[in-house]
Amino acid sequence: MKNKTLPFSVIIIFGIFFFIFYKGLEDSKIYTPDVTTKKEIPVFNTKEFFSGENVKSSRIFELDKVYLLNIWSSWCLPCRQEHPLLMSLNLENKLNIIGMNYKDNLKNAENFLKELGNPYKEIFIDLDGTIAIEWGAYGVPESFLIYNNEIIKKYIGPLNQELVDEINLLIK
Amino acid sequence: MKFLKFFLIVIILFSISSVNAEQNDKRNKITKNLRCLICQGQSVYDSDSEFANSLKIVVDNKLQEGLSEDQIYEYFKIKYGEWILYDPGLNKNTYILWLLPILIFLIGGAIIYKSFIVKK
């Protein structure tokens, strides 16, 4: 009795382990975040960048308009790279670019805009990074394409010409 | 027989789930169960990245708002997906993870039953 069950169960157990590890081989080890989810934008209170006045998110994002929310910071080097692209996108009348200044020193941020130009229609402040978490963001730079208070697409990392072309296509 | 003893020890070792000592602090407990998405192999608790630091503040805020542990996990799951949780729920990707211990337990039980009880 014993002689029969033992080899049999050993084979089954090894079979199960083999199956699991074999299945694991096929899976991608690189985590790719979901970028095309249609999610409602979060509701939050924040401060306006230049005036320091309190603003509600519902006042910034209106229905029936296309917005590009760009998370940026003066200490972030890739933000510096993508900034000229944002300036070029700003020429598109359809698109309202909103800036979220992420964990920044306000003086440095102002100098950053003076040096490279200001593509943003409005800028609000996220001093401790909690608003970025509300948005489901990973860090800086990151951009969200928004229409009717819904996130249409999320761009993690700096924008490049290809992505700018894609945005132009999407908002047409 | 030796194999059986070994097998029993393995089962016992596996069934003692991770030893969670000193988890009195709720925030620490929650942040330890959240994956720092921009760091490799670190929990939010362990990490000192900008992302993790902000996440800790959010957990604090949510606790102050009176959200329960599960509600906070659910909140982050909606924002970042299931990957952010170190303790995943049962779904089609994780069923093996959840069912394997039960399966091993049943097979082990069957072996014990056959070799000890039926023999007598």
Contacts between the chains, C-beta under 8 A, distances in Angstrom:
chain1	res1	chain2	res2	distance
A	1	B	114	6.4
A	1	B	115	7.3
A	1	B	118	7.1
A	1	B	119	7.2
A	2	B	114	7.6
A	2	B	115	5.2
A	2	B	119	7.9
A	5	B	110	7.8
A	5	B	111	6.2
A	5	B	114	5.3
A	5	B	115	7.2
A	6	B	3	6.8
A	6	B	111	7.4
A	9	B	107	5.6
A	9	B	110	7.5
A	9	B	111	5.8
A	12	B	107	6.8
A	13	B	104	7.2
A	13	B	107	6.6
A	16	B	100	7.0
A	16	B	103	7.1
A	20	B	96	5.8
A	20	B	100	7.4
A	23	B	96	7.6
A	31	B	37	7.3
A	31	B	83	6.0
A	33	B	37	7.5
A	33	B	80	7.5
A	33	B	81	7.1
A	33	B	83	8.0
A	34	B	81	5.8
A	103	B	50	6.2
A	103	B	54	7.8
A	128	B	54	6.2
A	128	B	57	5.4
A	129	B	50	6.1
A	129	B	51	7.5
A	129	B	53	6.9
A	129	B	54	3.0
A	129	B	57	7.2
A	130	B	54	5.7
A	130	B	57	5.4
A	130	B	58	5.2
A	130	B	61	6.7
A	132	B	54	6.5
A	133	B	54	5.4
A	133	B	55	5.9
A	133	B	58	4.8
A	133	B	79	7.0
A	134	B	58	7.9
A	134	B	79	7.5
A	136	B	79	4.1
A	136	B	80	5.7
A	138	B	37	5.9
A	138	B	38	5.5
A	138	B	51	6.2
A	139	B	38	5.9
A	139	B	50	6.2
A	139	B	51	5.5
